């Protein structure tokens, strides 16, 4: 019985750390979307750690404030 308790505790700690790592990895999703639109990466990352669905919805709904994208570089070869 003692070995089962220690093994059960060890497995629960391993599952906790695995769940925590997955949770942090998933929190990068809204942060990267918001950062690509010119908003704060770390702000959305912290928000998504606590309120993931809200952060994800906000990240996709906010306006792109990074400005107009630069036109594609064209070759001006006049030879």
MOBEL-V571485 format. One record per residue. SS is DSSP state (@ for helix, = for strand, . for the rest). BURIAL is # if it has 16 or more other C-alpha atoms within 10 Angstrom, else .. Layout:
BEGIN
ss & burial
SS & BURIAL
SS & BURIAL
END
This chain:
BEGIN
ss & burial
. & .
@ & .
@ & .
@ & .
@ & .
@ & .
@ & .
@ & .
@ & .
@ & .
@ & .
@ & .
@ & .
@ & .
@ & .
@ & .
@ & .
@ & .
@ & .
@ & .
@ & .
@ & .
@ & .
@ & .
@ & .
@ & .
@ & #
@ & #
@ & #
@ & #
@ & #
@ & #
@ & #
@ & #
@ & #
@ & .
. & #
. & .
. & #
. & .
@ & #
@ & .
@ & .
@ & #
@ & #
@ & #
@ & #
@ & #
@ & #
@ & .
. & .
@ & #
@ & .
@ & .
@ & #
@ & #
@ & .
@ & .
@ & #
@ & .
@ & .
. & .
. & .
. & .
. & .
. & .
. & .
. & .
. & .
. & .
. & .
. & .
. & .
. & .
. & .
. & .
. & .
. & .
. & .
END
